[in-house]
Structures are given as structure tokens and as C-alpha cells.
Amino acid sequence: MVNQAEELLKQANLLYLKGDYANAVKVCRQALSLEETSKGMVLLGEVTEACGNLTQALQEYRRALELDPANIKAEDHIGRLALRQASMQSEDASSGRHPLTAILLSALLPGMGELYNQQFIKGSVILLFYLLVFFKLLLLTAYMFTGYTRTGTFNLSPAWLPLLLAAIALWGFSIYDSFIGTKKGTKDF
């Protein structure tokens, strides 16, 4: 039995080195069903890690350490994986983007919150469109008041209200989108 388990572990190791991870896991599990060894658990952990399942690999390494507390290779893998997972978590948290900052920037000038979230194309488009709408509203408002001073009545353009609604909608969308972008941590366009 022991020799058969060792042969299966050698075969699993060869499959692992060739990159055939699915079959390496099967053969490794077969060997471990015959005899559960620390060496076999480390190999299963390495194959599982190569497949991208870090949580499962960590469990395999911990089991190897339970079987042989002096297994330095298992300790090394556990330490390396713990550092890797901590690094991945800090990368996720280190976007450094605060939702309140994005909201305030978008409230001040639509598109700025998206630029803060590194959504450069979307932020630029929103900012440009908002500025165009805003300046058109300013022009229409100025014409409205110049008409008032000449005739004593407001010269209200029919385009004024839809432009005002578009500016308000774009302002609201920008605030909402910058908040969602901060929460997601997205960098999509």
C-alpha cells in the first residue's frame, strides 16, 4: 500500500510539473486515500494553488502541518499564501477612493467624481456635456433677461426648460455614478 501511494504521488507530481492540474489532483487524492501523508498534502496544496484555489490550498497545507508539525515546506507555503492573500486584500482596499469625496466632487462639477474614480473617458464625457448644457443655459438666461429689460416681459426660450432638466438629471446621475464607481472600485472606461 505504501509503495503504491508513493508511486501515485510521483505520478501526480509529474502531472503537476506538466501542467495537467486536473489529473494531478485526481491522482494525488487517490494516493492520499491509500495513505494520508504530509508530503502528499503539500503536493495537493501546490496543485490546488496552481489551479487558483488559494483557500483550499491553504487548508491542504495546514493539514500537512497537522500530520507533520516539522514540515518546513508546508510552513513556507502557509506563510507565502498568507502574505499573498493579505497583499491581495490590501490592493482591494488601497484604491483609496472615498465615496464622500467622489460625491462632493460630482456635486460641485458633474464628471469630477468619475475622474476621481479613474473613469477618465466617462468623466470627461459627462464633464464636457455638462459644461455645454450649463453654458447654453447661461446664454439662454442672459437672453431672457435682456429681453426683459427691453420689453418689460421675459423672453423665455422653449429650449430653456429641457436644458435645465437635462443639467439636473446629468448632475444627479454623476453623483450616483461616482458613488457606485467608488464602491465597485471600477476602472471601466
C-alpha positions as CSV (number, residue, x, y, z in Angstrom):
1,M,0.0,0.0,0.0
2,V,2.7,2.5,1.0
3,N,4.7,1.8,-2.2
4,Q,1.5,2.2,-4.3
5,A,0.7,5.5,-2.6
6,E,4.3,6.8,-3.2
7,E,4.1,5.8,-6.8
8,L,0.8,7.6,-7.2
9,L,2.4,10.7,-5.6
10,K,5.3,10.6,-8.0
11,Q,2.8,10.3,-10.9
12,A,0.8,13.2,-9.5
13,N,4.0,15.3,-9.2
14,L,4.8,14.6,-12.9
15,L,1.3,15.6,-14.0
16,Y,1.7,18.8,-11.8
17,L,5.0,19.6,-13.4
18,K,3.5,19.1,-16.9
19,G,0.7,21.5,-16.0
20,D,-2.1,18.8,-16.1
21,Y,-3.5,20.0,-12.8
22,A,-6.9,18.3,-13.0
23,N,-5.4,14.9,-13.4
24,A,-2.7,15.7,-10.8
25,V,-5.5,16.5,-8.2
26,K,-7.2,13.2,-9.0
27,V,-4.1,11.1,-8.7
28,C,-3.0,12.9,-5.6
29,R,-6.3,12.3,-3.9
30,Q,-6.2,8.7,-4.9
31,A,-2.7,8.4,-3.3
32,L,-3.9,10.2,-0.2
33,S,-6.9,7.8,0.1
34,L,-4.4,5.0,0.4
35,E,-2.2,6.8,2.9
36,E,-2.5,10.4,4.1
37,T,1.0,11.8,4.3
38,S,2.3,15.3,4.9
39,K,4.2,15.1,1.7
40,G,1.1,14.2,-0.2
41,M,-0.9,17.0,1.4
42,V,1.8,19.5,0.4
43,L,1.7,18.3,-3.2
44,L,-2.1,18.5,-3.2
45,G,-1.8,22.0,-1.8
46,E,0.6,23.0,-4.6
47,V,-1.6,21.6,-7.3
48,T,-4.7,23.3,-5.8
49,E,-2.8,26.6,-5.5
50,A,-1.7,26.3,-9.2
51,C,-5.4,25.9,-10.0
52,G,-6.1,29.2,-8.3
53,N,-8.0,27.9,-5.3
54,L,-5.9,29.6,-2.6
55,T,-8.4,28.9,0.2
56,Q,-8.4,25.2,-0.5
57,A,-4.6,25.1,-0.9
58,L,-4.2,26.8,2.5
59,Q,-6.4,24.0,4.1
60,E,-4.2,21.4,2.4
61,Y,-1.0,23.0,3.7
62,R,-2.5,23.2,7.2
63,R,-3.5,19.6,7.1
64,A,0.1,18.7,6.1
65,L,1.4,20.6,9.1
66,E,-1.1,18.7,11.3
67,L,0.3,15.4,10.0
68,D,3.9,16.6,10.4
69,P,4.5,19.7,12.6
70,A,8.1,19.8,11.5
71,N,7.2,20.1,7.8
72,I,9.1,23.3,6.8
73,K,7.8,23.2,3.2
74,A,4.2,23.3,4.5
75,E,5.0,26.2,6.8
76,D,6.7,28.1,4.0
77,H,3.6,27.6,1.7
78,I,1.3,28.8,4.5
79,G,3.4,31.9,5.2
80,R,3.7,32.7,1.5
81,L,-0.1,32.2,0.9
82,A,-1.0,34.3,3.9
83,L,1.2,37.1,2.6
84,R,-0.3,36.8,-0.9
85,Q,-3.8,36.9,0.4
86,A,-3.0,39.9,2.6
87,S,-1.4,41.6,-0.3
88,M,-4.5,41.0,-2.5
89,Q,-6.8,42.3,0.3
90,S,-4.7,45.4,0.7
91,E,-4.7,46.0,-3.1
92,D,-8.5,45.8,-3.0
93,A,-8.7,48.2,0.0
94,S,-5.9,50.5,-1.2
95,S,-7.9,52.1,-4.0
96,G,-8.0,54.9,-1.5
97,R,-11.3,56.2,-3.0
98,H,-13.7,57.6,-0.6
99,P,-17.4,57.7,-1.6
100,L,-18.0,61.0,0.1
101,T,-15.1,62.6,-1.8
102,A,-16.5,61.3,-5.1
103,I,-20.0,62.6,-4.3
104,L,-18.8,66.0,-3.3
105,L,-16.7,66.3,-6.4
106,S,-19.6,65.3,-8.6
107,A,-21.9,67.7,-6.7
108,L,-19.5,70.6,-7.4
109,L,-19.0,69.7,-11.0
110,P,-20.5,66.6,-12.7
111,G,-17.9,64.3,-14.1
112,M,-15.2,65.1,-11.5
113,G,-16.3,62.2,-9.3
114,E,-15.8,59.8,-12.2
115,L,-12.4,61.4,-12.9
116,Y,-11.5,60.8,-9.2
117,N,-12.5,57.2,-9.7
118,Q,-10.2,57.0,-12.6
119,Q,-13.0,56.6,-15.1
120,F,-11.4,59.1,-17.4
121,I,-13.5,58.7,-20.6
122,K,-16.8,58.6,-18.8
123,G,-15.8,61.5,-16.5
124,S,-14.6,63.6,-19.5
125,V,-17.8,62.9,-21.5
126,I,-20.0,63.8,-18.5
127,L,-18.0,66.9,-17.7
128,L,-17.9,68.1,-21.3
129,F,-21.6,67.5,-21.9
130,Y,-22.5,69.3,-18.6
131,L,-20.4,72.3,-19.4
132,L,-22.0,72.6,-22.8
133,V,-25.5,72.4,-21.3
134,F,-24.6,74.8,-18.5
135,F,-23.2,77.4,-20.8
136,K,-26.2,77.1,-23.2
137,L,-28.4,77.7,-20.1
138,L,-26.4,80.7,-19.2
139,L,-26.8,82.1,-22.7
140,L,-30.5,81.5,-22.8
141,T,-30.9,83.0,-19.3
142,A,-28.9,86.1,-20.4
143,Y,-31.1,86.4,-23.5
144,M,-34.1,86.0,-21.3
145,F,-33.1,88.9,-19.0
146,T,-32.0,91.2,-21.9
147,G,-35.4,90.7,-23.4
148,Y,-37.0,91.7,-20.1
149,T,-35.1,94.9,-19.8
150,R,-36.1,95.9,-23.4
151,T,-39.8,94.9,-23.4
152,G,-40.6,94.5,-19.7
153,T,-41.5,90.8,-20.2
154,F,-39.4,87.7,-20.1
155,N,-38.3,86.3,-23.4
156,L,-38.4,82.6,-22.4
157,S,-36.9,80.2,-25.0
158,P,-38.6,76.9,-25.4
159,A,-35.2,75.1,-25.1
160,W,-34.6,76.5,-21.6
161,L,-36.7,74.0,-19.5
162,P,-35.5,70.8,-21.3
163,L,-31.9,72.0,-20.9
164,L,-32.4,72.8,-17.2
165,L,-33.9,69.3,-16.7
166,A,-31.0,67.7,-18.6
167,A,-28.5,69.6,-16.5
168,I,-30.3,68.5,-13.3
169,A,-30.5,64.9,-14.5
170,L,-26.9,64.8,-15.5
171,W,-25.9,66.2,-12.2
172,G,-27.9,63.6,-10.3
173,F,-26.6,60.8,-12.5
174,S,-23.0,61.9,-12.0
175,I,-23.4,61.9,-8.2
176,Y,-24.9,58.4,-8.2
177,D,-22.4,57.0,-10.7
178,S,-19.4,58.3,-8.9
179,F,-20.7,56.8,-5.6
180,I,-21.3,53.4,-7.3
181,G,-17.9,53.6,-9.1
182,T,-16.2,54.2,-5.7
183,K,-17.9,51.3,-4.1
184,K,-17.1,48.9,-7.0
185,G,-13.5,50.3,-7.4
186,T,-14.1,50.1,-11.1
187,K,-11.8,51.5,-13.8
188,D,-14.1,50.6,-16.6
189,F,-13.9,53.4,-19.3
